[in-house]
């Protein structure tokens, strides 16, 4: 009985986290290539909060004001903690 409960909980947790984990892994793998391309073509790095704002704007359901607030929240957190 306990095995069955643990298995169901584990399946549910895996289903909830696998998409997030896959996205993080893909982001970590792709990021060095993006940096290399920006350096090759002379494009400067993004400022704090710009990547989050751009990602937010790619969703057609998000409004411009909401996406600006997402970027502002990241900047605020960066100013307080100093980590990005």
CNS distance restraints for C-alpha pairs under 8 A (distance, minus, plus):
assign (resid   1 and name CA) (resid   5 and name CA) 6.49 0.50 0.50
assign (resid   2 and name CA) (resid   6 and name CA) 6.13 0.50 0.50
assign (resid   3 and name CA) (resid   7 and name CA) 6.02 0.50 0.50
assign (resid   4 and name CA) (resid   8 and name CA) 6.22 0.50 0.50
assign (resid   5 and name CA) (resid   9 and name CA) 6.17 0.50 0.50
assign (resid   6 and name CA) (resid  10 and name CA) 6.00 0.50 0.50
assign (resid   7 and name CA) (resid  11 and name CA) 6.09 0.50 0.50
assign (resid   8 and name CA) (resid  12 and name CA) 6.17 0.50 0.50
assign (resid   9 and name CA) (resid  13 and name CA) 6.12 0.50 0.50
assign (resid  10 and name CA) (resid  14 and name CA) 6.03 0.50 0.50
assign (resid  11 and name CA) (resid  15 and name CA) 6.10 0.50 0.50
assign (resid  12 and name CA) (resid  16 and name CA) 6.26 0.50 0.50
assign (resid  13 and name CA) (resid  17 and name CA) 6.16 0.50 0.50
assign (resid  14 and name CA) (resid  18 and name CA) 5.63 0.50 0.50
assign (resid  15 and name CA) (resid  19 and name CA) 7.58 0.50 0.50
assign (resid  16 and name CA) (resid  20 and name CA) 7.85 0.50 0.50
assign (resid  17 and name CA) (resid  21 and name CA) 6.11 0.50 0.50
assign (resid  18 and name CA) (resid  22 and name CA) 5.98 0.50 0.50
assign (resid  19 and name CA) (resid  23 and name CA) 6.13 0.50 0.50
assign (resid  20 and name CA) (resid  24 and name CA) 6.20 0.50 0.50
assign (resid  21 and name CA) (resid  25 and name CA) 6.16 0.50 0.50
assign (resid  22 and name CA) (resid  26 and name CA) 6.12 0.50 0.50
assign (resid  23 and name CA) (resid  27 and name CA) 6.06 0.50 0.50
assign (resid  24 and name CA) (resid  28 and name CA) 6.17 0.50 0.50
assign (resid  25 and name CA) (resid  29 and name CA) 6.20 0.50 0.50
assign (resid  26 and name CA) (resid  30 and name CA) 6.04 0.50 0.50
assign (resid  27 and name CA) (resid  31 and name CA) 5.89 0.50 0.50
assign (resid  28 and name CA) (resid  32 and name CA) 7.59 0.50 0.50
assign (resid  29 and name CA) (resid  33 and name CA) 7.87 0.50 0.50
assign (resid  30 and name CA) (resid  34 and name CA) 6.39 0.50 0.50
assign (resid  31 and name CA) (resid  35 and name CA) 6.27 0.50 0.50
assign (resid  32 and name CA) (resid  36 and name CA) 6.20 0.50 0.50
assign (resid  33 and name CA) (resid  37 and name CA) 6.18 0.50 0.50
assign (resid  34 and name CA) (resid  38 and name CA) 6.20 0.50 0.50
assign (resid  35 and name CA) (resid  39 and name CA) 6.26 0.50 0.50
assign (resid  35 and name CA) (resid  45 and name CA) 7.60 0.50 0.50
assign (resid  36 and name CA) (resid  40 and name CA) 6.16 0.50 0.50
assign (resid  37 and name CA) (resid  41 and name CA) 6.12 0.50 0.50
assign (resid  38 and name CA) (resid  42 and name CA) 5.81 0.50 0.50
assign (resid  38 and name CA) (resid  43 and name CA) 4.64 0.50 0.50
assign (resid  38 and name CA) (resid  44 and name CA) 6.52 0.50 0.50
assign (resid  38 and name CA) (resid  45 and name CA) 7.18 0.50 0.50
assign (resid  39 and name CA) (resid  43 and name CA) 6.11 0.50 0.50
assign (resid  39 and name CA) (resid  44 and name CA) 7.27 0.50 0.50
assign (resid  46 and name CA) (resid  50 and name CA) 5.99 0.50 0.50
assign (resid  46 and name CA) (resid  51 and name CA) 6.68 0.50 0.50
assign (resid  47 and name CA) (resid  51 and name CA) 7.76 0.50 0.50
assign (resid  48 and name CA) (resid  71 and name CA) 7.87 0.50 0.50
assign (resid  48 and name CA) (resid  74 and name CA) 7.20 0.50 0.50
assign (resid  48 and name CA) (resid  75 and name CA) 6.04 0.50 0.50
assign (resid  48 and name CA) (resid  78 and name CA) 7.68 0.50 0.50
assign (resid  48 and name CA) (resid  84 and name CA) 7.37 0.50 0.50
assign (resid  49 and name CA) (resid  53 and name CA) 6.22 0.50 0.50
assign (resid  49 and name CA) (resid  70 and name CA) 7.68 0.50 0.50
assign (resid  49 and name CA) (resid  71 and name CA) 4.39 0.50 0.50
assign (resid  49 and name CA) (resid  72 and name CA) 6.79 0.50 0.50
assign (resid  49 and name CA) (resid  73 and name CA) 7.99 0.50 0.50
assign (resid  49 and name CA) (resid  74 and name CA) 5.40 0.50 0.50
assign (resid  49 and name CA) (resid  75 and name CA) 5.73 0.50 0.50
assign (resid  50 and name CA) (resid  54 and name CA) 6.09 0.50 0.50
assign (resid  50 and name CA) (resid  71 and name CA) 6.30 0.50 0.50
assign (resid  51 and name CA) (resid  55 and name CA) 6.13 0.50 0.50
assign (resid  52 and name CA) (resid  56 and name CA) 6.07 0.50 0.50
assign (resid  52 and name CA) (resid  70 and name CA) 6.90 0.50 0.50
assign (resid  52 and name CA) (resid  71 and name CA) 5.95 0.50 0.50
assign (resid  52 and name CA) (resid  74 and name CA) 7.93 0.50 0.50
assign (resid  53 and name CA) (resid  57 and name CA) 6.17 0.50 0.50
assign (resid  53 and name CA) (resid  67 and name CA) 5.34 0.50 0.50
assign (resid  53 and name CA) (resid  68 and name CA) 6.35 0.50 0.50
assign (resid  53 and name CA) (resid  70 and name CA) 6.30 0.50 0.50
assign (resid  53 and name CA) (resid  71 and name CA) 5.14 0.50 0.50
assign (resid  54 and name CA) (resid  58 and name CA) 6.40 0.50 0.50
assign (resid  54 and name CA) (resid  67 and name CA) 7.98 0.50 0.50
assign (resid  55 and name CA) (resid  59 and name CA) 7.34 0.50 0.50
assign (resid  56 and name CA) (resid  62 and name CA) 6.82 0.50 0.50
assign (resid  56 and name CA) (resid  67 and name CA) 5.53 0.50 0.50
assign (resid  56 and name CA) (resid  70 and name CA) 7.74 0.50 0.50
assign (resid  57 and name CA) (resid  62 and name CA) 6.53 0.50 0.50
assign (resid  57 and name CA) (resid  63 and name CA) 7.65 0.50 0.50
assign (resid  57 and name CA) (resid  64 and name CA) 7.11 0.50 0.50
assign (resid  57 and name CA) (resid  67 and name CA) 6.26 0.50 0.50
assign (resid  62 and name CA) (resid  66 and name CA) 6.53 0.50 0.50
assign (resid  62 and name CA) (resid  67 and name CA) 6.84 0.50 0.50
assign (resid  63 and name CA) (resid  67 and name CA) 6.40 0.50 0.50
assign (resid  64 and name CA) (resid  68 and name CA) 6.18 0.50 0.50
assign (resid  65 and name CA) (resid  69 and name CA) 6.26 0.50 0.50
assign (resid  66 and name CA) (resid  70 and name CA) 6.35 0.50 0.50
assign (resid  67 and name CA) (resid  71 and name CA) 6.48 0.50 0.50
assign (resid  68 and name CA) (resid  72 and name CA) 6.17 0.50 0.50
assign (resid  69 and name CA) (resid  73 and name CA) 6.03 0.50 0.50
assign (resid  70 and name CA) (resid  74 and name CA) 6.49 0.50 0.50
assign (resid  71 and name CA) (resid  75 and name CA) 6.31 0.50 0.50
assign (resid  72 and name CA) (resid  76 and name CA) 6.07 0.50 0.50
assign (resid  73 and name CA) (resid  77 and name CA) 6.17 0.50 0.50
assign (resid  74 and name CA) (resid  78 and name CA) 6.13 0.50 0.50
assign (resid  75 and name CA) (resid  79 and name CA) 6.18 0.50 0.50
assign (resid  76 and name CA) (resid  80 and name CA) 6.35 0.50 0.50
assign (resid  77 and name CA) (resid  81 and name CA) 6.05 0.50 0.50
assign (resid  77 and name CA) (resid  82 and name CA) 7.66 0.50 0.50
assign (resid  77 and name CA) (resid  83 and name CA) 7.98 0.50 0.50
assign (resid  78 and name CA) (resid  82 and name CA) 4.84 0.50 0.50
assign (resid  78 and name CA) (resid  83 and name CA) 5.54 0.50 0.50
assign (resid  78 and name CA) (resid  84 and name CA) 5.86 0.50 0.50
